[in-house]
Amino acid sequence: MASICCQAAFASTRSSNFASKQKMNFATIANKTLACKKNEFVLKKKNTSLKASLTEVAPKTLTRQMADRYRQGLEIEGGAGYRQIFVVRQFEVGVDKNATMECILNQLQETAINHLRVSGIVGDEFGVSPGMLKHNLIWIVSKLIVEIDNYPCWDDVLEVDTWLRPYGKIGVQKDWTIRNLITGKLHARARSFCMMMNENTRRLSKIPDEVRGEISQIFLKKKEVDQKFTIAKLDKLVDAKYIKGNLKAKRSDLDMNKHVNNVKYANWMLEAIPEQVSKDYQLSTITLEYKRECGASETIQSLCQPDTNNELFEYESKSTFDSSLGFTHLLQVEGIEKNEETVRGRTTWRPRNA
């Protein structure tokens, strides 16, 4: 009997201790939860104050020109030119660790747009001034040439300069140079002729006096030094040895002007180049002459014809060449009745071991 009483007393004490510990645990959890809520309230209050201070300060102190340092860009030639710094990133190089043509073309396009933005001529539209917006006008590239002296490599820091000149009564001429920021070595130079198109009718338009007055503020007044750097007129390709078909534009290929980005056309042109050529040679010059827009629903065919004087027709049996190669290109829309030309092109290639 005594034993049973002792056991009951022990059980009662253990139960009491367990309940007491449970109360203490609940109290600890409650205190920690309360502390977390207080900290969360303080943090939210600080964030709200920080957002409010940023909202108050940023618009008053930050201008587009001041913010442009984050783009690593600055005006040169008294505002008639623009310089932007780029780093060649790992996803912009090929298997040879050299920057791709796509990377270079994107840098040219980015610098050209930022030149117009930092000058204050254009607003938030894609390179469109108030006068252009009023007349429903957008920029289109008519011709483009890029010459590569030597390719920049992964992690190179590049200095891209650009400037603008008038081109007749209907367009402007845009020039670029790409140099290594550390060594000053010239990597490439480029030139394009741009015209204006009515965004609604998709037809070419003369530059209105109002718009010419806007963009002429940043025309470079210096005389052109290199008169030989020109874009030759390209003949239409009739016969082609190499053809790559069923090329389609994706939604991601469209730019803010709702047409296929210029860089995409260059990629399509290079699709028809034989694999052995791209393996043994480096693209040294590319010329594009744009004829019409390409819609997102259209299918493109890329045609490529080698120059007869470089005997490329027998290149499959050779491993290396000592001379440069040349190709004439044509992009056309595939159709049942008629293939409409989209872009005429020309590429030259030099041996990789040259």
Beta strands, then each sheet from edge to edge (+ up, - down):
strand 1: 73-76
strand 2: 81-87
strand 3: 137-148
strand 4: 157-167
strand 5: 171-180
strand 6: 186-198
strand 7: 204-205
strand 8: 242-248
strand 9: 281-290
strand 10: 299-306
strand 11: 325-333
strand 12: 340-351
sheet 1: 1+ 2- 4+ 5- 6+ 3- 9+ 12- 11+ 10- 8+
sheet 2: 1+ 2- 4+ 5- 6+ 7-
end
